[in-house]
Structures are given as structure tokens and as C-alpha cells.
């Protein structure tokens, strides 16, 4: 059984052309230069937002640096009550997920 118009689609040149078509029609509903229509699912927008989140740091580097400096200077104080509260909350969440 033959798939596609020709075996050229699987050559490196054919793959490059396919990638170019896909790249040029990145938005849903756009028409590629060859006249083909490309429609993306809602999953594509979800993946795009996840990708954007990954590119941005998940932490505040300035805050981390200030904490490091406070530790070096011996001025960093641990709020044991806050640590205990977060620990209890984390364990409670974990147990709730495990029992579900």
C-alpha cells in the first residue's frame, strides 16, 4: 500500500519542505503556501502555554540571592512555625491524594 503522493515526502528535502509548511501555518485555520489548510487542536494552545511557562524561571532568582547573602552574613532566621505549618499541609495533601 502506497502512502502519500511519492517517496520524495520521506527524503530530507521533502521533510524540510514539510517542516517549512508546518512552521508557516502555525496558527489554527491558516492556509499554507501550497493551499493546504492546517487546523490545530486545543491541545496545541495548552502545549504552547506550558512551553512558555517552562521558558520562564520557576523561582525568583533575586530572592534566592538575597537569602544566600543573608545565610553568608549569618542574618538568616528560620521561622519554625511556618516550616511546621507547610510540612503538615504538604503531608495532608499527599495523604488526601493517596486515599483518592
N, CA, C and O atoms as CSV, one atom per row, in Angstrom:
chain,resi,resn,atom,element,x,y,z
A,1,UNK,N,N,0.839,-1.168,0.000
A,1,UNK,CA,C,0.000,0.000,0.000
A,1,UNK,C,C,0.884,1.231,0.000
A,1,UNK,O,O,1.800,1.335,0.815
A,2,UNK,N,N,0.626,2.152,-0.890
A,2,UNK,CA,C,1.413,3.357,-1.009
A,2,UNK,C,C,0.779,4.463,-0.170
A,2,UNK,O,O,-0.425,4.709,-0.253
A,3,UNK,N,N,1.597,5.120,0.632
A,3,UNK,CA,C,1.112,6.208,1.469
A,3,UNK,C,C,1.719,7.499,0.952
A,3,UNK,O,O,2.930,7.575,0.745
A,4,UNK,N,N,0.907,8.498,0.744
A,4,UNK,CA,C,1.404,9.778,0.259
A,4,UNK,C,C,1.493,9.790,-1.259
A,4,UNK,O,O,1.190,8.797,-1.920
A,5,UNK,N,N,1.914,10.925,-1.798
A,5,UNK,CA,C,1.974,11.081,-3.239
A,5,UNK,C,C,3.193,10.399,-3.839
A,5,UNK,O,O,3.109,9.823,-4.924
A,6,UNK,N,N,4.324,10.457,-3.145
A,6,UNK,CA,C,5.534,9.827,-3.654
A,6,UNK,C,C,6.488,9.583,-2.503
A,6,UNK,O,O,6.254,10.014,-1.374
A,7,UNK,N,N,7.559,8.888,-2.808
A,7,UNK,CA,C,8.563,8.619,-1.775
A,7,UNK,C,C,9.394,9.849,-1.484
A,7,UNK,O,O,10.155,9.854,-0.516
A,8,UNK,N,N,9.273,10.914,-2.304
A,8,UNK,CA,C,10.020,12.142,-2.059
A,8,UNK,C,C,9.643,12.781,-0.726
A,8,UNK,O,O,10.439,13.514,-0.139
A,9,UNK,N,N,8.445,12.509,-0.255
A,9,UNK,CA,C,7.991,13.083,1.011
A,9,UNK,C,C,8.856,12.627,2.170
A,9,UNK,O,O,8.896,13.288,3.208
A,10,UNK,N,N,9.558,11.493,2.009
A,10,UNK,CA,C,10.367,10.959,3.092
A,10,UNK,C,C,11.839,11.306,2.928
A,10,UNK,O,O,12.646,10.936,3.781
A,11,UNK,N,N,12.211,11.990,1.878
A,11,UNK,CA,C,13.597,12.411,1.705
A,11,UNK,C,C,13.870,13.587,2.627
A,11,UNK,O,O,12.938,14.191,3.157
A,12,UNK,N,N,15.131,13.914,2.819
A,12,UNK,CA,C,15.455,15.043,3.692
A,12,UNK,C,C,14.911,16.341,3.115
A,12,UNK,O,O,14.497,17.225,3.865
A,13,UNK,N,N,14.908,16.467,1.783
A,13,UNK,CA,C,14.356,17.666,1.153
A,13,UNK,C,C,12.848,17.736,1.377
A,13,UNK,O,O,12.309,18.804,1.668
A,14,UNK,N,N,12.177,16.610,1.243
A,14,UNK,CA,C,10.729,16.560,1.467
A,14,UNK,C,C,10.372,16.871,2.903
A,14,UNK,O,O,9.385,17.555,3.172
A,15,UNK,N,N,11.180,16.366,3.829
A,15,UNK,CA,C,10.927,16.634,5.246
A,15,UNK,C,C,11.136,18.113,5.547
A,15,UNK,O,O,10.384,18.700,6.325
A,16,UNK,N,N,12.156,18.721,4.934
A,16,UNK,CA,C,12.411,20.149,5.154
A,16,UNK,C,C,11.240,20.976,4.636
A,16,UNK,O,O,10.833,21.949,5.271
A,17,UNK,N,N,10.701,20.589,3.483
A,17,UNK,CA,C,9.557,21.302,2.935
A,17,UNK,C,C,8.337,21.150,3.842
A,17,UNK,O,O,7.593,22.106,4.061
A,18,UNK,N,N,8.139,19.942,4.365
A,18,UNK,CA,C,7.003,19.697,5.260
A,18,UNK,C,C,7.136,20.530,6.527
A,18,UNK,O,O,6.152,21.094,7.007
A,19,UNK,N,N,8.362,20.612,7.078
A,19,UNK,CA,C,8.583,21.419,8.273
A,19,UNK,C,C,8.326,22.889,7.987
A,19,UNK,O,O,7.746,23.594,8.812
A,20,UNK,N,N,8.758,23.350,6.820
A,20,UNK,CA,C,8.543,24.748,6.451
A,20,UNK,C,C,7.054,25.049,6.335
A,20,UNK,O,O,6.596,26.107,6.767
A,21,UNK,N,N,6.292,24.114,5.749
A,21,UNK,CA,C,4.847,24.306,5.635
A,21,UNK,C,C,4.209,24.369,7.012
A,21,UNK,O,O,3.363,25.224,7.275
A,22,UNK,N,N,4.620,23.457,7.895
A,22,UNK,CA,C,4.067,23.419,9.241
A,22,UNK,C,C,4.403,24.696,9.996
A,22,UNK,O,O,3.548,25.261,10.678
A,23,UNK,N,N,5.648,25.151,9.875
A,23,UNK,CA,C,6.079,26.351,10.574
A,23,UNK,C,C,5.343,27.586,10.063
A,23,UNK,O,O,4.971,28.458,10.848
A,24,UNK,N,N,5.134,27.662,8.750
A,24,UNK,CA,C,4.493,28.846,8.192
A,24,UNK,C,C,3.006,28.891,8.489
A,24,UNK,O,O,2.381,29.943,8.354
A,25,UNK,N,N,2.432,27.773,8.888
A,25,UNK,CA,C,1.000,27.753,9.193
A,25,UNK,C,C,0.777,27.391,10.641
A,25,UNK,O,O,-0.026,26.515,10.964
A,26,UNK,N,N,1.499,28.077,11.514
A,26,UNK,CA,C,1.447,27.746,12.934
A,26,UNK,C,C,0.120,28.089,13.583
A,26,UNK,O,O,-0.276,27.426,14.541
A,27,UNK,N,N,-0.579,29.100,13.094
A,27,UNK,CA,C,-1.860,29.468,13.682
A,27,UNK,C,C,-2.974,28.602,13.122
A,27,UNK,O,O,-2.948,28.218,11.952
A,28,UNK,N,N,-3.965,28.293,13.974
A,28,UNK,CA,C,-5.089,27.455,13.556
A,28,UNK,C,C,-5.855,28.126,12.420
A,28,UNK,O,O,-6.109,29.330,12.452
A,29,UNK,N,N,-6.214,27.338,11.427
A,29,UNK,CA,C,-7.027,27.847,10.342
A,29,UNK,C,C,-6.262,28.580,9.258
A,29,UNK,O,O,-6.881,29.069,8.313
A,30,UNK,N,N,-4.957,28.679,9.351
A,30,UNK,CA,C,-4.166,29.351,8.332
A,30,UNK,C,C,-4.047,28.458,7.111
A,30,UNK,O,O,-4.189,27.239,7.199
A,31,UNK,N,N,-3.783,29.080,5.970
A,31,UNK,CA,C,-3.596,28.331,4.743
A,31,UNK,C,C,-2.124,28.337,4.395
A,31,UNK,O,O,-1.493,29.393,4.353
A,32,UNK,N,N,-1.572,27.152,4.142
A,32,UNK,CA,C,-0.171,27.007,3.783
A,32,UNK,C,C,0.031,27.475,2.348
A,32,UNK,O,O,-0.933,27.541,1.586
A,33,UNK,N,N,1.270,27.803,1.960
A,33,UNK,CA,C,1.534,28.269,0.602
A,33,UNK,C,C,1.017,27.317,-0.482
A,33,UNK,O,O,0.627,27.774,-1.556
A,34,UNK,N,N,1.007,26.050,-0.232
A,34,UNK,CA,C,0.531,25.069,-1.201
A,34,UNK,C,C,-0.985,25.001,-1.270
A,34,UNK,O,O,-1.523,24.239,-2.073
A,35,UNK,N,N,-1.682,25.764,-0.463
A,35,UNK,CA,C,-3.133,25.774,-0.468
A,35,UNK,C,C,-3.746,24.831,0.557
A,35,UNK,O,O,-4.967,24.800,0.709
A,36,UNK,N,N,-2.915,24.054,1.271
A,36,UNK,CA,C,-3.456,23.157,2.283
A,36,UNK,C,C,-3.859,23.959,3.511
A,36,UNK,O,O,-3.220,24.955,3.852
A,37,UNK,N,N,-4.910,23.523,4.165
A,37,UNK,CA,C,-5.386,24.187,5.363
A,37,UNK,C,C,-4.928,23.407,6.579
A,37,UNK,O,O,-4.989,22.177,6.598
A,38,UNK,N,N,-4.473,24.118,7.584
A,38,UNK,CA,C,-3.990,23.479,8.808
A,38,UNK,C,C,-4.866,23.943,9.954
A,38,UNK,O,O,-5.074,25.144,10.131
A,39,UNK,N,N,-5.379,23.011,10.729
A,39,UNK,CA,C,-6.209,23.345,11.881
A,39,UNK,C,C,-5.627,22.632,13.100
A,39,UNK,O,O,-5.476,21.410,13.095
A,40,UNK,N,N,-5.302,23.392,14.137
A,40,UNK,CA,C,-4.702,22.835,15.336
A,40,UNK,C,C,-5.756,22.606,16.410
A,40,UNK,O,O,-6.727,23.356,16.512
A,41,UNK,N,N,-5.558,21.575,17.201
A,41,UNK,CA,C,-6.496,21.272,18.273
A,41,UNK,C,C,-6.263,22.210,19.453
A,41,UNK,O,O,-5.293,22.968,19.473
A,42,UNK,N,N,-7.148,22.153,20.418
A,42,UNK,CA,C,-6.999,22.984,21.612
A,42,UNK,C,C,-5.781,22.554,22.421
A,42,UNK,O,O,-5.246,23.337,23.206
A,43,UNK,N,N,-5.345,21.322,22.233
A,43,UNK,CA,C,-4.154,20.832,22.931
A,43,UNK,C,C,-2.926,21.641,22.531
A,43,UNK,O,O,-2.023,21.836,23.345
A,44,UNK,N,N,-2.884,22.113,21.294
A,44,UNK,CA,C,-1.730,22.891,20.842
A,44,UNK,C,C,-1.595,24.189,21.636
A,44,UNK,O,O,-0.481,24.595,21.965
A,45,UNK,N,N,-2.708,24.842,21.946
A,45,UNK,CA,C,-2.621,26.079,22.728
A,45,UNK,C,C,-2.211,25.771,24.168
A,45,UNK,O,O,-1.498,26.555,24.795
A,46,UNK,N,N,-2.657,24.640,24.685
A,46,UNK,CA,C,-2.241,24.225,26.027
A,46,UNK,C,C,-0.745,23.974,26.055
A,46,UNK,O,O,-0.053,24.414,26.973
A,47,UNK,N,N,-0.246,23.268,25.052
A,47,UNK,CA,C,1.185,22.993,24.975
A,47,UNK,C,C,1.989,24.275,24.818
A,47,UNK,O,O,3.078,24.402,25.377
A,48,UNK,N,N,1.458,25.217,24.066
A,48,UNK,CA,C,2.141,26.494,23.875
A,48,UNK,C,C,2.272,27.242,25.198
A,48,UNK,O,O,3.323,27.817,25.481
A,49,UNK,N,N,1.212,27.239,26.013
A,49,UNK,CA,C,1.281,27.931,27.299
A,49,UNK,C,C,2.219,27.212,28.265
A,49,UNK,O,O,2.921,27.859,29.043
A,50,UNK,N,N,2.235,25.883,28.222
A,50,UNK,CA,C,3.164,25.114,29.071
A,50,UNK,C,C,4.596,25.416,28.658
A,50,UNK,O,O,5.470,25.586,29.509
A,51,UNK,N,N,4.836,25.481,27.361
A,51,UNK,CA,C,6.172,25.796,26.864
A,51,UNK,C,C,6.617,27.179,27.341
A,51,UNK,O,O,7.775,27.365,27.714
A,52,UNK,N,N,5.711,28.133,27.328
A,52,UNK,CA,C,6.035,29.484,27.805
A,52,UNK,C,C,6.371,29.462,29.292
A,52,UNK,O,O,7.284,30.160,29.734
A,53,UNK,N,N,5.636,28.664,30.063
A,53,UNK,CA,C,5.900,28.558,31.495
A,53,UNK,C,C,7.267,27.938,31.761
A,53,UNK,O,O,7.960,28.331,32.700
A,54,UNK,N,N,7.652,26.975,30.939
A,54,UNK,CA,C,8.936,26.299,31.113
A,54,UNK,C,C,10.086,27.256,30.833
A,54,UNK,O,O,11.120,27.200,31.499
A,55,UNK,N,N,9.909,28.137,29.848
A,55,UNK,CA,C,10.970,29.067,29.489
A,55,UNK,C,C,11.223,30.104,30.574
A,55,UNK,O,O,12.339,30.610,30.702
A,56,UNK,N,N,10.203,30.424,31.352
A,56,UNK,CA,C,10.352,31.392,32.430
A,56,UNK,C,C,10.826,30.669,33.685
A,56,UNK,O,O,10.370,29.561,33.966
A,57,UNK,N,N,11.733,31.279,34.443
A,57,UNK,CA,C,12.207,30.622,35.661
A,57,UNK,C,C,11.056,30.378,36.646
A,57,UNK,O,O,10.152,31.204,36.771
A,58,UNK,N,N,11.098,29.251,37.332
A,58,UNK,CA,C,10.047,28.894,38.282
A,58,UNK,C,C,10.316,29.487,39.662
A,58,UNK,O,O,9.593,29.202,40.616
A,59,UNK,N,N,11.359,30.314,39.766
A,59,UNK,CA,C,11.686,30.913,41.049
A,59,UNK,C,C,12.209,32.331,40.834
A,59,UNK,O,O,12.578,32.715,39.724
A,60,UNK,N,N,12.231,33.080,41.902
A,60,UNK,CA,C,12.715,34.451,41.866
A,60,UNK,C,C,14.207,34.430,42.204
A,60,UNK,O,O,14.589,34.269,43.363
A,61,UNK,N,N,15.033,34.593,41.189
A,61,UNK,CA,C,16.479,34.487,41.404
A,61,UNK,C,C,16.997,35.587,42.325
A,61,UNK,O,O,17.964,35.368,43.053
A,62,UNK,N,N,16.380,36.755,42.309
A,62,UNK,CA,C,16.804,37.845,43.201
A,62,UNK,C,C,16.541,37.468,44.663
A,62,UNK,O,O,17.354,37.746,45.544
A,63,UNK,N,N,15.396,36.835,44.901
A,63,UNK,CA,C,15.069,36.418,46.266
A,63,UNK,C,C,16.032,35.332,46.744
A,63,UNK,O,O,16.476,35.342,47.892
A,64,UNK,N,N,16.346,34.398,45.848
A,64,UNK,CA,C,17.292,33.326,46.194
A,64,UNK,C,C,18.646,33.931,46.553
A,64,UNK,O,O,19.279,33.527,47.528
A,65,UNK,N,N,19.079,34.901,45.755
A,65,UNK,CA,C,20.371,35.538,46.014
A,65,UNK,C,C,20.367,36.285,47.338
A,65,UNK,O,O,21.365,36.267,48.058
A,66,UNK,N,N,19.250,36.947,47.676
A,66,UNK,CA,C,19.182,37.667,48.952
A,66,UNK,C,C,19.203,36.696,50.132
A,66,UNK,O,O,19.778,36.997,51.178
A,67,UNK,N,N,18.580,35.540,49.963
A,67,UNK,CA,C,18.607,34.527,51.033
A,67,UNK,C,C,20.018,33.978,51.192
A,67,UNK,O,O,20.493,33.793,52.312
A,68,UNK,N,N,20.691,33.717,50.067
A,68,UNK,CA,C,22.084,33.238,50.135
A,68,UNK,C,C,22.958,34.239,50.892
A,68,UNK,O,O,23.767,33.860,51.739
A,69,UNK,N,N,22.782,35.524,50.572
A,69,UNK,CA,C,23.581,36.556,51.225
A,69,UNK,C,C,23.275,36.618,52.722
A,69,UNK,O,O,24.184,36.781,53.536
A,70,UNK,N,N,21.996,36.490,53.084
A,70,UNK,CA,C,21.617,36.502,54.497
A,70,UNK,C,C,22.239,35.309,55.228
A,70,UNK,O,O,22.654,35.440,56.380
A,71,UNK,N,N,22.304,34.161,54.575
A,71,UNK,CA,C,22.933,32.978,55.195
A,71,UNK,C,C,24.422,33.238,55.382
A,71,UNK,O,O,24.973,32.947,56.444
A,72,UNK,N,N,25.087,33.792,54.347
A,72,UNK,CA,C,26.523,34.097,54.443
A,72,UNK,C,C,26.815,35.081,55.583
A,72,UNK,O,O,27.813,34.958,56.294
A,73,UNK,N,N,25.919,36.055,55.733
A,73,UNK,CA,C,26.110,37.086,56.764
A,73,UNK,C,C,25.663,36.624,58.149
A,73,UNK,O,O,25.876,37.327,59.137
A,74,UNK,N,N,25.045,35.443,58.225
A,74,UNK,CA,C,24.562,34.935,59.499
A,74,UNK,C,C,23.298,35.630,59.975
A,74,UNK,O,O,22.986,35.592,61.166
A,75,UNK,N,N,22.572,36.257,59.077
A,75,UNK,CA,C,21.365,37.001,59.434
A,75,UNK,C,C,20.076,36.263,59.067
A,75,UNK,O,O,18.981,36.762,59.327
A,76,UNK,N,N,20.198,35.093,58.471
A,76,UNK,CA,C,19.002,34.365,58.042
A,76,UNK,C,C,18.385,33.656,59.242
A,76,UNK,O,O,19.065,32.924,59.960
A,77,UNK,N,N,17.098,33.880,59.451
A,77,UNK,CA,C,16.385,33.240,60.551
A,77,UNK,C,C,15.280,32.356,59.986
A,77,UNK,O,O,14.553,32.753,59.076
A,78,UNK,N,N,15.167,31.162,60.536
A,78,UNK,CA,C,14.150,30.214,60.097
A,78,UNK,C,C,12.932,30.363,60.987
A,78,UNK,O,O,13.035,30.327,62.213
A,79,UNK,N,N,11.783,30.530,60.361
A,79,UNK,CA,C,10.519,30.611,61.096
A,79,UNK,C,C,10.018,29.177,61.268
A,79,UNK,O,O,9.369,28.630,60.376
A,80,UNK,N,N,10.318,28.576,62.409
A,80,UNK,CA,C,9.987,27.166,62.629
A,80,UNK,C,C,8.485,26.909,62.574
A,80,UNK,O,O,8.060,25.822,62.184
A,81,UNK,N,N,7.690,27.881,62.956
A,81,UNK,CA,C,6.240,27.738,62.901
A,81,UNK,C,C,5.763,27.631,61.444
A,81,UNK,O,O,4.909,26.806,61.122
A,82,UNK,N,N,6.322,28.471,60.577
A,82,UNK,CA,C,5.949,28.425,59.158
A,82,UNK,C,C,6.398,27.118,58.518
A,82,UNK,O,O,5.676,26.541,57.705
A,83,UNK,N,N,7.590,26.650,58.883
A,83,UNK,CA,C,8.092,25.376,58.347
A,83,UNK,C,C,7.182,24.237,58.782
A,83,UNK,O,O,6.835,23.380,57.971
A,84,UNK,N,N,6.793,24.218,60.046
A,84,UNK,CA,C,5.918,23.170,60.562
A,84,UNK,C,C,4.554,23.202,59.868
A,84,UNK,O,O,4.013,22.159,59.503
A,85,UNK,N,N,4.005,24.406,59.687
A,85,UNK,CA,C,2.709,24.528,59.007
A,85,UNK,C,C,2.771,23.997,57.582
A,85,UNK,O,O,1.878,23.269,57.148
A,86,UNK,N,N,3.825,24.361,56.853
A,86,UNK,CA,C,3.982,23.902,55.457
A,86,UNK,C,C,4.189,22.390,55.410
A,86,UNK,O,O,3.663,21.719,54.522
A,87,UNK,N,N,4.942,21.858,56.347
A,87,UNK,CA,C,5.183,20.416,56.396
A,87,UNK,C,C,3.881,19.665,56.645
A,87,UNK,O,O,3.603,18.678,55.964
A,88,UNK,N,N,3.093,20.105,57.592
A,88,UNK,CA,C,1.806,19.470,57.900
A,88,UNK,C,C,0.868,19.577,56.703
A,88,UNK,O,O,0.186,18.613,56.359
A,89,UNK,N,N,0.834,20.743,56.072
A,89,UNK,CA,C,-0.016,20.947,54.901
A,89,UNK,C,C,0.391,20.018,53.754
A,89,UNK,O,O,-0.462,19.420,53.098
A,90,UNK,N,N,1.686,19.905,53.523
A,90,UNK,CA,C,2.183,19.036,52.453
A,90,UNK,C,C,1.847,17.575,52.693
A,90,UNK,O,O,1.424,16.874,51.774
A,91,UNK,N,N,2.029,17.118,53.905
A,91,UNK,CA,C,1.727,15.727,54.247
A,91,UNK,C,C,0.218,15.487,54.138
A,91,UNK,O,O,-0.207,14.439,53.651
A,92,UNK,N,N,-0.584,16.440,54.582
A,92,UNK,CA,C,-2.041,16.295,54.485
A,92,UNK,C,C,-2.472,16.177,53.030
A,92,UNK,O,O,-3.301,15.332,52.691
A,93,UNK,N,N,-1.904,17.031,52.160
A,93,UNK,CA,C,-2.227,16.965,50.719
A,93,UNK,C,C,-1.814,15.621,50.131
A,93,UNK,O,O,-2.555,15.024,49.349
A,94,UNK,N,N,-0.635,15.151,50.508
A,94,UNK,CA,C,-0.141,13.877,49.991
A,94,UNK,C,C,-1.050,12.717,50.427
A,94,UNK,O,O,-1.361,11.835,49.627
A,95,UNK,N,N,-1.466,12.724,51.676
A,95,UNK,CA,C,-2.343,11.667,52.181
A,95,UNK,C,C,-3.718,11.725,51.499
A,95,UNK,O,O,-4.313,10.690,51.199
A,96,UNK,N,N,-4.206,12.928,51.263
A,96,UNK,CA,C,-5.503,13.085,50.603
A,96,UNK,C,C,-5.448,12.551,49.176
A,96,UNK,O,O,-6.394,11.901,48.731
A,97,UNK,N,N,-4.366,12.809,48.452
A,97,UNK,CA,C,-4.217,12.293,47.080
A,97,UNK,C,C,-4.065,10.770,47.087
A,97,UNK,O,O,-4.584,10.085,46.205
A,98,UNK,N,N,-3.357,10.250,48.077
A,98,UNK,CA,C,-3.120,8.812,48.150
A,98,UNK,C,C,-4.410,8.051,48.423
A,98,UNK,O,O,-4.603,6.953,47.901
A,99,UNK,N,N,-5.292,8.622,49.234
A,99,UNK,CA,C,-6.520,7.934,49.592
A,99,UNK,C,C,-7.593,8.060,48.485
A,99,UNK,O,O,-8.579,7.323,48.487
A,100,UNK,N,N,-7.394,8.982,47.562
A,100,UNK,CA,C,-8.383,9.192,46.477
A,100,UNK,C,C,-8.298,8.143,45.412
A,100,UNK,O,O,-9.056,8.183,44.443
